[in-house]
Amino acid sequence: MTFPERRALALALLTKGEGLTRKAGQFLGQIAVDPFDLTDKQQDWLLALSERAGLSQMMEADNG
């Protein structure tokens, strides 16, 4: 997933804002502004957050 795609997903999750913990919000904010590569663990967490919010199709479309 490229940085612009990841940023769009993180911002969509933050905008939706449903069921986010403070830690999840901090994580999403960080990946929305910092173009570093995600670790496998971070990638998994982003997928889990997107699935929980019903936005996993954004992540899957970017990977496929």
Secondary structure, DSSP 8 states (H G I E B T S, - for coil): --HHHHHHHHHHHHHH-TT--HHHHHHHHHHHH------HHHHHHHHHHHHHTT-HHHHHHHH-
